[in-house]
Structure formats: structure tokens, C-alpha cells
């Protein structure tokens, strides 16, 4: 279904929406405590699903888990004070600067808690390759997120 969505199949997207929107909405209501906000965030979540379907990696979990993670993240962002919301937006922009390999290395280690050696084994790569990607990604994130005037 995700492959069809990546190819622009609106029918597949509609089917995915129908199968998952109730669960997504319920999660967001539980986090935010507000139906109106949950309605807005649910729309944002599915917009992101449509936009970023090509970034879904079946090796990291099911499609539903991927969507729920997006929903949880978006709902939590709405719970933060406005200044912190901007920081989250900056982080998202910074992450978008990473190569797919760098992003995958960061996500596989930091989000799952796996060691670089465990990630390397799972991805059939060397630990050095994974660690190089992580260092590169962290360097890029540091440059993008550094406060203005920071001499990095």
C-alpha cells in the first residue's frame, strides 16, 4: 500500500486513512486532551504520511507503528510552549539536511537504543560505517542548530 501511495495512488492513501484514522485520532485526543486540536493534528499527520511515504522503512516496524509515531510526535509538539515548538521545527529542518543513510543511522541508534555495532550487524555493514554516518549527521545537526553567532 505504501508503494502505491509513493506512486501517487490516492485510492491506496484513502484506504490507509480509513483503516488508521480512528486510532490516530484517539491517540492524539489522549495526548492533547482536546478534540479540536486532535482533528487538526490528525490532518497534519496524514498530510505528512502522504508527503513522506517514500521515507517509510519496513525494517523499522509496521506502517501503523510508523504512522502512530508521527501522530505521537505531532501531538507532543502541540503540548509544548510556543518557543519550544520553534525548536522542534528547527530540529525537523536540520534532520531534513541529512542524507538518507545518516538519518537511518541516527534513527536506528538513538530512537531504538541499539548500539552502532548492533545496527551494523542488522544492516550488514561495518560498525565503522555506521559510526562515521552518526558523526557526520551529528556534525550537520550541530551546524544547523547552533545559535546565531556560535563560532562552529
C-alpha positions as CSV (number, residue, x, y, z in Angstrom):
1,X,0.0,0.0,0.0
2,X,2.8,2.4,0.8
3,X,4.5,1.8,-2.5
4,X,1.2,2.7,-4.2
5,X,1.0,5.9,-2.2
6,X,4.6,6.8,-3.1
7,X,3.4,6.3,-6.8
8,X,0.6,8.8,-6.1
9,X,-2.3,6.4,-5.7
10,X,-4.9,8.4,-3.9
11,X,-7.2,5.3,-3.6
12,X,-4.5,3.5,-1.6
13,X,-4.0,6.5,0.6
14,X,-7.7,6.7,1.2
15,X,-7.8,3.0,2.2
16,X,-4.9,3.6,4.6
17,X,-6.6,6.6,6.0
18,X,-9.9,4.7,6.5
19,X,-8.0,1.8,8.3
20,X,-6.0,4.0,10.6
21,X,-7.5,7.5,11.2
22,X,-9.7,6.4,14.2
23,X,-6.7,5.0,16.0
24,X,-4.6,8.1,15.2
25,X,-7.3,10.5,16.3
26,X,-7.8,8.6,19.6
27,X,-4.1,8.7,20.4
28,X,-3.9,12.4,19.7
29,X,-7.0,13.2,21.8
30,X,-5.4,11.3,24.7
31,X,-2.2,13.2,24.4
32,X,-3.7,16.7,23.8
33,X,-6.9,16.3,25.7
34,X,-8.7,18.4,23.0
35,X,-10.8,17.1,20.2
36,X,-10.4,20.3,18.1
37,X,-6.6,20.1,18.3
38,X,-6.8,16.4,17.6
39,X,-8.7,17.0,14.4
40,X,-6.1,19.5,13.2
41,X,-3.2,17.2,14.2
42,X,-4.8,14.2,12.5
43,X,-4.9,16.1,9.3
44,X,-1.3,17.1,9.7
45,X,-0.3,13.5,10.4
46,X,-1.9,12.2,7.2
47,X,-0.5,15.1,5.2
48,X,2.9,14.0,6.4
49,X,2.2,10.4,5.6
50,X,1.3,11.3,2.1
51,X,4.3,13.6,1.7
52,X,6.9,11.3,3.3
53,X,5.6,7.8,2.3
54,X,8.8,7.2,0.5
55,X,10.8,7.5,3.7
56,X,8.9,4.6,5.3
57,X,11.3,1.8,6.1
58,X,9.7,-1.6,6.7
59,X,12.7,-2.7,8.6
60,X,11.9,-0.3,11.4
61,X,8.3,-1.5,12.1
62,X,4.9,-1.7,10.6
63,X,3.2,1.0,8.7
64,X,0.7,1.5,11.5
65,X,3.6,1.9,14.0
66,X,5.2,4.5,11.7
67,X,2.0,6.5,11.4
68,X,1.4,6.3,15.2
69,X,4.9,7.6,15.8
70,X,4.3,10.5,13.5
71,X,1.0,11.1,15.4
72,X,2.6,10.9,18.8
73,X,5.3,13.3,17.8
74,X,2.9,15.8,16.3
75,X,0.6,15.6,19.3
76,X,3.5,16.2,21.7
77,X,4.7,19.1,19.7
78,X,1.3,20.7,20.3
79,X,1.7,20.3,24.0
80,X,5.0,22.3,24.1
81,X,5.1,26.0,24.7
82,X,5.4,28.1,21.5
83,X,9.2,28.8,21.9
84,X,9.9,25.1,22.1
85,X,7.6,24.4,19.1
86,X,10.0,26.5,17.0
87,X,12.9,24.5,18.3
88,X,11.2,21.3,17.2
89,X,10.6,22.9,13.8
90,X,14.4,23.8,13.6
91,X,15.2,20.2,14.5
92,X,13.0,18.9,11.8
93,X,14.6,21.2,9.3
94,X,18.0,20.1,10.4
95,X,17.2,16.4,10.1
96,X,16.0,17.1,6.5
97,X,19.6,18.1,5.7
98,X,20.9,14.7,6.5
99,X,21.4,12.1,3.8
100,X,19.1,9.0,4.0
101,X,22.0,6.9,5.3
102,X,22.9,9.4,8.0
103,X,19.2,9.8,9.0
104,X,18.8,6.0,9.2
105,X,21.9,5.6,11.3
106,X,20.8,8.2,13.8
107,X,17.3,6.9,14.0
108,X,18.4,3.3,14.3
109,X,20.7,4.1,17.2
110,X,19.1,7.0,19.1
111,X,15.5,6.0,18.7
112,X,15.8,2.3,19.3
113,X,18.6,2.5,21.8
114,X,20.7,0.0,19.7
115,X,24.5,0.2,19.7
116,X,26.3,1.1,16.5
117,X,27.6,-2.5,16.4
118,X,24.0,-3.9,16.6
119,X,22.8,-1.6,13.8
120,X,25.8,-2.5,11.7
121,X,25.1,-6.2,12.1
122,X,21.4,-5.7,11.3
123,X,22.2,-3.7,8.2
124,X,25.1,-5.9,7.2
125,X,27.6,-3.1,7.3
126,X,30.7,-2.4,9.4
127,X,30.5,-0.6,12.8
128,X,32.9,2.0,11.4
129,X,30.5,2.8,8.6
130,X,27.6,3.4,11.0
131,X,29.7,5.4,13.4
132,X,31.0,7.6,10.5
133,X,27.5,8.3,9.5
134,X,26.5,9.1,13.0
135,X,29.4,11.5,13.5
136,X,28.7,13.2,10.1
137,X,25.0,13.5,11.0
138,X,25.7,15.0,14.5
139,X,28.1,17.4,12.9
140,X,25.5,18.6,10.4
141,X,22.8,18.8,13.1
142,X,25.2,20.9,15.3
143,X,25.9,23.3,12.5
144,X,22.3,23.8,11.6
145,X,21.1,24.1,15.2
146,X,23.9,26.2,16.6
147,X,22.7,29.6,17.9
148,X,23.3,32.6,15.7
149,X,26.8,33.8,16.3
150,X,28.1,30.5,17.5
151,X,31.6,30.0,16.1
152,X,31.1,26.4,14.9
